[in-house]
Amino acid sequence: MYRTTQQLVKLAPLLIGATLVVGMLIFFNSDNAAIHNELIALSLLPKPEKLTELYFDANEKLPKSATKNQTISFAFIIHNLETTDYQYAYDVVVKSQGTRRIVDSENILVKNGQYYIKIEKFNLKYISKDQEVIVELINKGLSIDFWIRK
């Protein structure tokens, strides 16, 4: 029942193949975060792009004109693509003849990959000239705007 040298030589490729398969299974099922991070550090994998999208919902429905004390209504969206949860600070401003009036201001946390939809409603107190409505993400340096004509 002892194995001869010839029998062991015949089993060698099988043992080597089994060892390789087991090694590959262990490697591919292990935590690849360290390997992934090293490949990114060596610029062998693309780095995730960090950005924030800020835009109006239903751009074609933005108010174009208004009267005094009319309620202005619109929605804007913040889409977080920063690869991490992000705390946004925003202001909604009405600007006319060099005067800025903040009509809304808030700090909100948006989880990575998520959307924040804000429906804005406010009354125009004055309507003497054309007015610009601006949504500013203060800590990102982003803004969007539209004009309301007299």
C-alpha positions as CSV (number, residue, x, y, z in Angstrom):
1,M,0.0,0.0,0.0
2,Y,3.0,2.3,-0.1
3,R,3.0,4.8,-2.9
4,T,5.8,4.5,-5.4
5,T,7.7,7.4,-6.7
6,Q,5.9,7.1,-10.1
7,Q,2.5,7.3,-8.4
8,L,3.5,10.4,-6.5
9,V,4.8,12.1,-9.7
10,K,1.4,11.3,-11.4
11,L,-0.4,13.0,-8.4
12,A,1.9,16.1,-8.4
13,P,-0.1,18.1,-11.1
14,L,-3.3,17.3,-9.3
15,L,-1.9,18.6,-5.9
16,I,-0.4,21.7,-7.5
17,G,-3.7,22.5,-9.3
18,A,-5.8,22.0,-6.2
19,T,-3.4,24.2,-4.2
20,L,-3.7,27.0,-6.9
21,V,-7.5,26.7,-6.9
22,V,-7.7,26.9,-3.1
23,G,-5.2,29.9,-3.1
24,M,-7.2,31.7,-5.7
25,L,-10.5,31.2,-3.8
26,I,-8.9,32.5,-0.6
27,F,-7.4,35.5,-2.4
28,F,-10.7,36.5,-4.2
29,N,-12.8,36.0,-1.2
30,S,-10.6,38.0,1.2
31,D,-11.0,41.7,2.0
32,N,-9.8,43.4,-1.2
33,A,-10.0,46.9,0.2
34,A,-6.3,47.1,0.8
35,I,-5.5,45.8,-2.7
36,H,-8.1,48.2,-4.2
37,N,-6.7,51.2,-2.3
38,E,-3.1,50.4,-3.3
39,L,-4.1,50.1,-7.0
40,I,-5.9,53.5,-6.7
41,A,-2.8,55.0,-5.0
42,L,-0.6,53.8,-7.9
43,S,-3.1,55.3,-10.4
44,L,-3.8,51.9,-11.8
45,L,-7.6,52.2,-11.2
46,P,-9.6,55.3,-11.8
47,K,-10.3,57.5,-8.7
48,P,-14.0,58.1,-7.9
49,E,-15.1,61.5,-9.0
50,K,-16.5,63.7,-6.2
51,L,-19.2,66.2,-7.2
52,T,-22.5,67.7,-6.3
53,E,-25.3,68.3,-8.7
54,L,-27.6,71.3,-8.1
55,Y,-30.5,72.0,-10.4
56,F,-34.1,73.2,-10.6
57,D,-36.9,70.6,-10.9
58,A,-39.2,71.3,-13.9
59,N,-37.0,74.1,-15.3
60,E,-39.7,75.0,-17.8
61,K,-42.2,75.7,-15.0
62,L,-40.1,78.3,-13.2
63,P,-42.0,81.6,-12.7
64,K,-41.2,84.2,-15.2
65,S,-43.2,87.1,-13.8
66,A,-45.0,88.1,-10.6
67,T,-47.0,90.7,-8.9
68,K,-46.5,92.2,-5.4
69,N,-47.2,89.7,-2.6
70,Q,-47.6,86.8,-5.1
71,T,-46.4,83.5,-3.8
72,I,-43.4,82.2,-5.8
73,S,-43.0,78.4,-5.9
74,F,-40.3,76.2,-7.4
75,A,-38.3,73.2,-6.4
76,F,-34.5,72.6,-6.5
77,I,-32.6,69.4,-6.1
78,I,-29.2,68.6,-4.5
79,H,-27.7,65.3,-5.7
80,N,-24.8,64.1,-3.5
81,L,-22.1,62.3,-5.5
82,E,-19.2,63.2,-3.1
83,T,-18.6,59.5,-2.3
84,T,-19.4,60.2,1.3
85,D,-22.3,61.7,3.3
86,Y,-22.2,65.5,3.0
87,Q,-23.5,68.4,5.1
88,Y,-24.8,71.2,2.7
89,A,-25.5,74.8,3.7
90,Y,-27.8,76.6,1.3
91,D,-29.4,80.1,1.0
92,V,-32.3,81.1,-1.3
93,V,-31.8,84.8,-2.1
94,V,-33.9,87.4,-4.0
95,K,-31.7,90.0,-5.5
96,S,-33.0,93.3,-7.0
97,Q,-31.3,96.6,-7.6
98,G,-28.2,95.6,-5.6
99,T,-30.2,94.5,-2.6
100,R,-30.0,90.8,-1.4
101,R,-32.8,89.4,0.7
102,I,-32.4,85.8,2.1
103,V,-35.8,84.1,2.0
104,D,-34.6,80.7,3.2
105,S,-31.5,79.2,4.7
106,E,-30.8,75.7,5.9
107,N,-28.1,73.1,6.7
108,I,-29.0,69.6,5.6
109,L,-27.2,66.2,5.5
110,V,-27.5,64.3,2.3
111,K,-26.3,60.7,2.2
112,N,-23.9,59.6,-0.5
113,G,-25.8,58.9,-3.7
114,Q,-29.0,60.4,-2.4
115,Y,-31.2,63.3,-3.5
116,Y,-32.6,66.2,-1.5
117,I,-35.6,67.9,-3.0
118,K,-36.7,71.2,-1.6
119,I,-40.0,72.9,-2.6
120,E,-39.6,76.6,-2.0
121,K,-42.5,79.0,-1.4
122,F,-42.3,82.6,-0.5
123,N,-44.0,85.9,-1.2
124,L,-42.4,88.7,-3.1
125,K,-42.6,91.8,-1.0
126,Y,-41.5,94.3,-3.6
127,I,-41.9,94.2,-7.4
128,S,-40.4,97.4,-8.6
129,K,-37.8,95.9,-10.9
130,D,-36.8,92.6,-12.3
131,Q,-35.6,90.2,-9.6
132,E,-33.1,87.4,-9.6
133,V,-33.9,84.3,-7.5
134,I,-30.6,82.5,-6.5
135,V,-30.1,79.2,-4.8
136,E,-26.6,79.0,-3.3
137,L,-24.7,76.0,-1.9
138,I,-22.5,78.1,0.3
139,N,-19.9,75.5,1.3
140,K,-19.6,74.1,-2.3
141,G,-19.5,77.4,-4.2
142,L,-22.3,76.4,-6.4
143,S,-25.4,78.5,-7.4
144,I,-28.3,78.4,-9.8
145,D,-30.7,81.3,-10.6
146,F,-33.6,82.5,-12.6
147,W,-35.2,85.9,-13.2
148,I,-38.7,87.1,-12.4
149,R,-39.7,90.0,-14.6
150,K,-41.9,92.9,-13.5
